[in-house]
Amino acid sequence: MSRERLTVSPTDGAAATAFPLATDAALSTLQAGGNAVDAAVAAAWTLSVCEPSASGLGGQSTLLIYRSDGTTFIIDGHSYAPSGASIDTVSERQQRVGHSACTVPSTPATLEYAQQKYGVLPRAAVFEPAIEAAEEGYAITPLQHRQTGWFGRQMRVSPGIAKLFLVNGAPPPVGHVLRQPELARTLRRLATEGAEDFYHGEIAQHIVNDMQRNGGLLNADDLAGCSLPVEREPLETSYRGMRVLSAPSPGGGRNLLFALKLLEQMLPGGIDAADDDTWHEAVALASYCTFRHRDRKATQSNGCVDETADELPSEAEIQRLVARLRRQGPVQQMNDEEGPGDTTHLTVADAEGNVVALTQSIQSVFGAKVAHPELGFVYNNYLWTCPRYSHPNQLAPGCMPRSNAAPTIITEQREGRSSPILAVGAAGSRRIISALLQTISQVIDRGRAIDEAVAAPRLHGLVSGKVWIEEDIATLDMLARLRQRFSEVQIKPPRSFGMGCVQGLQWLPDGMIVAAADPRRDGTGVTLNSSCEMEIA
């Protein structure tokens, strides 16, 4: 899609989200006097309405915040398993689908904590766009129609989710205005009573009753025991001399930083020193190696919590890994197929120079494929990411599921201080890492604008020995090259939903800002100036 770009000042704010109404929510919140945290939380609540397949009240959220004074920190809102969860009480199928698949939802607690501590607006103000979207509705997009069709059969057998998201038992047609009065009432109560009600009050009791009726594990003690999110230091490394900050475990930041270090070693001269096919092959190998290394390390921990989980390999070890990857011949294979996890991401900057990168999820598309019919939200299925074998995240009471969420900010020294040049994040399970790896490298190594980098064709190496590649770059030479290294090459359509979805902001050397939303989904990126001129990406 052709989009017009206007040059505007970064001091006026910018936002990129996965749905236009969420981007509008962020910008209207900034214009109402809110800061980047207010705007990000307003957009996150709105995505809970407009992108229910990817996130919502029944999921989890993580924020990476860069403050105008240069400090950066994580608000870690990862969820954890109910007290009754174990390999004896939950079957493999129940980990994936149904009420038993749900971890303790942490999004309400996380968003409220962030906004109340670091925002400047009243709590109710950041709910207004989401409540309006739920009450007035929005038009179903072609992507949303397809998504509902993918899981229509599963949704039809669950009265709660069928009531909320199907029309006469079928996916709503494109253009159908979806109104969600149940969710609007829940959001209005949260705006008035606060997240306390979700964990201790009337909303909590409704959740417990629903779980009891449907064989779920969440009980009143699980909800009441939900703690506030934890503020943590981000993980940090360098890439081409720039500072890269991302989310610690159980998030995916370590995987992204490791992939960047691999790519840096494989292409020491950057993209300019390599042809496109060489770069694409290096990206596929880096994404493959990152998860192979992670999964082997986790398995070798024998189920114990690994205190070194976030440590990157030494330079010497990375060099050894790169030397092994450079050898011609097929990569080693592991018996590990990737699930179709889904997520959403948004990035916001305000006039004072504060930046928020926020990733939230209900794990799979439409989570556990069940929803609370009176409260209007979908339950997550994060127990699916808890292995049933010996592992630090093994399925057990209180275990913390694995996540690939990797909100990321890259800074460099400008005019004597560390300033952001990129703030990005993505959706798409493990494709989060490969999508961000390619976007960051396209911007830093090739000098592309972020909107061009986000839209560029992608590929992704799997630990099973397969590789996915979008059709645009699947030339005969490229396919032949990949088949020498990977056991199977699967060609995806251009701008494939399954290849991840990046939202981000880029600060140009002249001080201008570019906002980008991935064309693989429904988002928009918008920058504003004081005369309300906009650039929409």
ABEGO torsion letter per residue (X at the ends): XBBBBBBBBAAAEBBBBABAAAAAAAAAAAAAGBBAAAAAAAAAAAAAAABAAABEAABBBBBBBBBAAGBBBBBBABBBBBAABBAAABBAAAAABEAAABBBBAAAAAAAAAAAAABABBAAAAAAAAAAAAAAEBBBBAAAAAAAAAAAAAAAABAAAAAAABBGGBBBBBGBBBBBAAAAAAAAAAAAAEAAAAAABAAAAAAAAAAAAAGBABBAAAAAABBBBBBBBBBBBBBGGBBBBBBBOABAAAAAAAAAAAAAAABAAEAAABBAAAAAAAAAAAAAAAAAAAAAAAAAAGGBBBAAAABBBBAAAAAAAAAAAABBEBBBBBBBBBBBBBBBBBBBBBAAGBBBBBBBBAGBBGEAGBBBAAAGBBBBAAAAABBABBBAABBBBGBBBBBABBBBBBBBBBGGBBBBABBBBBBGEAAAAAAAAAAAAAAAAAGBBAAAAAABBBBBBBAAGBBBBBAAABBAAAAAAAAAABABBBBBBBGBAAAEBBBBBBBBAAGBBBBBBBAABABBBBBBBAAGBBBBX
